[in-house]
């Protein structure tokens, strides 16, 4: 008899406790970044070095349309899976030639249903490649945006040494012969409201490693300092500023530009007030990469978040997890570059030489 009373009491206690520990419901949104590798139209622009991507060099309208087809397949799928069905609500892009190619991209039939809008500025980069932001206007409403120039210089002797030691690739860092300024990509800052809450995004494409990693490192360190200055200016306006900085940094999570100049931490527990969290650091330590070079993987494409997005008592939008979108259809299946990202090769448009990256933001729905 006592046992029956005990069991009855236990069941009642369990039911009561269940009433107070109901699972919380969360809304999920994906924020992404993608280096789209030379998204050029077929028109020869005399103001930039785009000759390689013209019909006389094999970059035909057919190839351009195939490139748009490929990208429009990838972008809506980034971060989708069991927990997330929607395409990224915000996505930063780099290596786009101009606004026109972005207009063509968002008008593609696979992109139209998502209702993307564009924020873009022409950068002073010698090849004319820019950063940009696409956003679904039904979820994100921009209130301000600007391009912040990265001002770096080098002397003629340094230019000569760099010319003698260029790494492979077409993203070369060249200084103006008169001003000695290295014309590279601006940093794009966009602030707006994501489902009613203010969030800022910074889209980056830091100076390349042309001339060698060590010799070119000061330029990326300068980019890291500028990025930190932008974030600190946002913190000054609002100590609880929620900021996501993203981009192809041409450096990994452990390089000086990220660890020292930007001050990013790889563990949430190490992120103090006004700090920055880099979820890509742990991925990099596990050997996960976004691009391959000489049979070695690097994680140059990174997304980092300010402390209010990762603090334990966070309200509103907060960070959940991050990932690299490296589905099999984005990977070379055979040949010398088997296993690498499926890029343009032998006149055939691919996807990109980089994999996209993403973070999930979640918000409790009451």
C-alpha positions in Angstrom: 0.0 0.0 0.0 2.8 2.4 0.9 4.5 1.6 -2.4 1.3 2.6 -4.3 1.2 5.9 -2.5 4.8 6.5 -3.3 4.4 5.7 -7.0 1.3 8.0 -7.2 3.3 10.8 -5.6 6.2 10.3 -7.9 4.0 10.5 -11.0 2.3 13.7 -9.8 5.7 15.3 -9.1 6.9 14.3 -12.5 3.8 15.8 -14.2 4.2 19.1 -12.2 7.9 19.3 -13.0 7.2 18.7 -16.7 4.9 21.7 -16.6 7.7 24.0 -15.5 10.4 22.6 -17.8 8.6 22.7 -21.2 11.1 22.9 -24.1 11.7 26.4 -25.3 10.8 27.4 -28.9 13.4 29.2 -31.0 13.4 31.0 -34.3 16.5 30.3 -36.4 18.1 32.5 -39.1 21.2 31.9 -41.1 23.9 34.6 -41.7 26.5 33.6 -44.4 29.6 34.6 -46.3 30.8 33.5 -49.7 33.8 34.3 -51.8 32.2 33.8 -55.2 35.6 33.7 -57.1 35.7 36.2 -59.9 32.0 36.9 -60.6 32.7 39.1 -63.7 30.4 40.0 -66.5 31.6 39.8 -70.1 32.0 43.6 -70.7 35.5 45.0 -70.9 35.7 47.9 -68.4 38.7 50.1 -69.3 39.0 51.4 -65.7 39.9 48.0 -64.2 42.0 45.0 -65.1 39.2 42.6 -66.2 40.7 41.5 -69.6 40.8 37.9 -68.5 37.0 37.9 -68.2 36.0 39.0 -71.6 34.8 37.1 -74.7 38.2 37.5 -76.4 39.8 35.5 -73.5 37.0 32.8 -73.5 34.7 34.3 -70.9 31.5 34.1 -73.0 28.0 35.0 -72.1 27.3 31.2 -71.9 30.1 30.9 -69.3 28.8 33.9 -67.4 25.3 32.5 -67.3 26.6 29.1 -66.1 28.5 30.9 -63.3 25.3 32.6 -62.2 23.4 29.2 -62.4 26.0 27.6 -60.1 26.0 30.4 -57.5 22.2 30.6 -57.5 22.2 26.9 -56.6 24.6 27.3 -53.7 23.4 30.5 -52.0 19.8 29.5 -51.1 21.1 26.2 -49.7 23.8 27.5 -47.4 23.1 26.4 -43.9 19.9 24.5 -44.8 19.2 21.2 -43.1 17.1 19.5 -40.6 16.8 22.5 -38.3 16.8 25.3 -41.0 14.8 25.4 -44.2 15.2 29.1 -45.1 18.0 30.5 -47.2 20.4 32.9 -45.5 18.6 36.1 -44.5 21.9 38.0 -44.9 24.9 37.0 -46.9 28.2 38.8 -47.4 30.0 38.3 -50.8 33.4 39.1 -52.1 35.1 39.0 -55.5 32.1 40.6 -57.4 32.9 42.9 -60.2 30.1 45.4 -60.0 26.5 46.0 -59.0 25.4 44.7 -62.4 26.5 41.1 -61.7 24.7 41.2 -58.4 21.5 42.4 -60.2 21.8 39.5 -62.6 22.4 37.1 -59.7 19.3 38.1 -57.6 17.1 38.0 -60.7 18.0 34.4 -61.4 14.9 32.1 -61.1 16.4 30.2 -58.1 17.1 33.5 -56.2 13.9 35.4 -57.0 11.7 33.5 -54.4 13.9 34.7 -51.6 13.5 38.4 -52.4 17.2 39.5 -52.0 18.2 43.2 -52.1 21.7 44.6 -52.6 24.1 46.8 -50.8 27.3 47.5 -52.8 30.0 50.1 -53.3 32.7 50.1 -55.9 36.1 49.6 -54.3 39.5 51.0 -55.4 40.8 47.5 -55.9 42.9 47.3 -59.1 41.0 44.3 -60.5 37.7 46.0 -59.6 36.6 43.2 -57.3 34.3 44.4 -54.5 32.5 43.3 -51.4 28.7 43.3 -51.1 25.8 42.3 -48.9 22.6 40.6 -50.0 19.6 40.5 -47.7 16.1 39.3 -47.6 14.1 42.5 -47.2 11.2 40.7 -45.5 13.5 39.9 -42.5 16.2 42.6 -42.5 15.8 46.4 -42.8 19.0 48.4 -43.3 19.2 51.8 -41.6 22.7 52.8 -42.6 25.6 51.6 -44.7 29.0 52.8 -45.7 32.3 51.6 -47.2 35.3 52.2 -44.9 38.6 52.6 -46.9 41.7 50.7 -45.8 44.6 53.1 -46.2 48.0 51.2 -46.5 51.2 52.2 -48.3 54.5 50.7 -49.3 57.7 52.0 -50.9 59.1 51.1 -54.4 61.8 48.7 -53.0 59.1 46.8 -51.1 57.1 46.6 -54.3 60.1 45.3 -56.2 60.7 42.5 -53.7 57.0 41.5 -53.8 57.0 41.3 -57.5 60.0 38.9 -57.3 58.1 36.6 -54.9 54.5 36.4 -56.0 52.4 33.5 -54.8 50.1 31.8 -57.3 46.7 33.3 -57.9 45.3 36.4 -59.5 44.7 38.5 -56.4 47.9 40.4 -56.5 48.6 43.3 -54.2 50.1 46.2 -56.3 50.9 49.7 -55.1 50.3 52.9 -57.0 53.6 54.1 -58.5 53.0 57.7 -57.5 51.1 57.7 -54.2 52.6 54.2 -53.1 49.1 53.4 -51.8 48.1 49.8 -52.0 44.6 49.9 -53.4 42.6 47.1 -51.9 39.1 46.4 -50.9 37.1 48.7 -48.5 35.3 47.2 -45.5 31.5 47.3 -45.9 29.6 48.3 -42.8 25.8 47.8 -42.7 23.5 48.4 -39.7 19.8 47.5 -39.6 17.1 45.6 -37.9 16.8 41.8 -38.1 13.2 41.0 -37.2 13.1 44.2 -35.1 16.5 44.0 -33.4 19.5 46.1 -34.4 22.5 44.2 -35.7 25.5 45.4 -37.7 27.4 43.4 -40.4 31.0 44.1 -41.7 32.0 42.4 -45.0 35.7 42.0 -45.5 38.2 40.9 -48.2 41.6 41.6 -46.7 44.8 42.0 -48.7 46.1 38.9 -50.4 49.3 37.0 -49.6 51.0 38.0 -52.9 54.7 38.6 -52.2 54.6 36.0 -49.5 52.7 35.5 -46.3 55.3 37.1 -44.0 56.0 40.1 -46.2 52.3 40.8 -46.9 51.2 40.3 -43.3 51.4 44.0 -42.3 48.6 44.8 -44.7 46.3 42.2 -43.2 47.3 43.4 -39.7 46.2 46.9 -40.8 42.9 45.4 -42.0 42.5 43.8 -38.6 43.1 47.1 -36.8 40.6 48.9 -39.0 38.0 46.2 -38.4 38.6 46.5 -34.6 38.2 50.3 -34.9 34.9 49.9 -36.7 33.6 47.5 -34.0 34.9 49.7 -31.2 33.1 52.7 -32.7 29.9 50.6 -32.7 30.5 49.6 -29.1 31.0 53.3 -28.2 27.5 54.1 -29.6 26.0 51.1 -28.0 27.9 49.0 -25.3 25.6 46.1 -26.2 26.2 46.3 -30.0 25.5 43.1 -31.8 28.0 42.9 -34.7 29.0 40.1 -37.1 32.2 40.6 -39.0 32.7 38.2 -41.9 34.9 37.8 -44.9 37.8 36.2 -46.7 40.7 37.4 -44.5 43.5 35.7 -46.4 44.7 34.7 -42.9 43.7 32.0 -40.6 42.2 32.3 -37.1 45.6 32.0 -35.4 47.3 34.7 -37.5 48.3 38.0 -35.9 45.8 40.0 -37.9 42.9 38.1 -36.2 44.4 37.1 -32.8 46.2 40.3 -31.9 44.9 43.2 -34.0 41.2 42.2 -34.0 41.6 40.5 -30.6 39.3 37.5 -31.4 39.0 34.7 -28.9 38.4 31.0 -29.8 36.6 30.1 -26.6 33.4 31.8 -25.4 34.6 31.7 -21.8 37.6 33.9 -22.8 35.4 36.6 -24.4 35.1 39.5 -22.0 33.0 42.7 -22.3 33.5 44.4 -25.6 35.3 41.3 -26.9 34.9 39.2 -30.1 34.3 35.5 -30.4 35.7 33.5 -33.4 34.0 30.1 -33.7 36.2 29.3 -36.7 39.3 28.9 -34.5 38.1 25.6 -33.1 37.2 24.4 -36.6 40.7 25.3 -37.9 42.3 23.3 -35.1 40.3 20.3 -36.2 41.6 20.6 -39.7 38.5 22.0 -41.3 39.1 24.5 -44.1 37.4 26.6 -46.7 40.1 26.6 -49.4 43.1 24.3 -50.3 46.5 25.3 -51.5 49.4 22.9 -52.2 47.5 20.1 -50.6 47.0 22.0 -47.4 43.7 23.4 -46.1 43.3 26.9 -44.7 40.3 28.5 -43.1 40.5 32.1 -44.4 36.7 32.6 -44.6 35.6 33.5 -41.1 32.6 34.9 -39.2 33.1 36.5 -35.8 30.7 37.9 -33.3 30.7 40.5 -30.6 30.3 39.6 -27.0 26.6 40.5 -26.6 25.7 37.7 -29.1 27.5 35.0 -27.1 27.0 36.1 -23.4 25.2 33.6 -21.2 22.4 36.0 -20.3 21.8 37.1 -23.9 18.4 38.2 -25.0 17.0 38.6 -28.4 19.2 37.2 -31.2 22.1 35.1 -30.0 24.7 32.9 -31.5 24.0 29.2 -31.7 26.6 27.5 -34.0 28.7 27.9 -37.1 29.7 25.8 -40.0 31.4 25.4 -43.4 29.1 24.6 -46.3 31.1 21.9 -48.2 28.5 19.7 -49.7 29.7 17.0 -52.2 28.5 18.9 -55.3 30.9 21.7 -54.4 34.0 19.4 -54.5 36.2 18.3 -57.3 35.6 14.6 -58.0 38.7 13.7 -60.0 42.0 14.9 -61.4 44.9 16.8 -59.8 42.6 18.9 -57.6 40.4 16.1 -56.4 38.9 17.0 -53.1 39.4 20.7 -53.6 36.6 23.2 -54.0 35.2 23.0 -57.5 36.4 26.3 -59.1 36.6 27.6 -62.7 38.9 25.4 -64.6 40.0 25.0 -68.3 37.4 27.5 -69.4 34.5 25.7 -67.6 32.8 27.8 -64.9 32.7 26.1 -61.5 31.4 27.3 -58.2 34.3 28.9 -56.3 37.7 28.1 -55.0 36.3 28.8 -51.5 33.5 27.0 -49.5 30.9 29.3 -48.0 30.6 29.7 -44.2 27.7 30.5 -42.0 26.4 31.0 -38.5 23.0 30.4 -37.0 21.4 33.0 -34.9 18.5 32.0 -32.6 15.9 33.9 -30.7 13.4 32.5 -28.2 9.8 32.7 -29.3 7.4 33.3 -26.4 
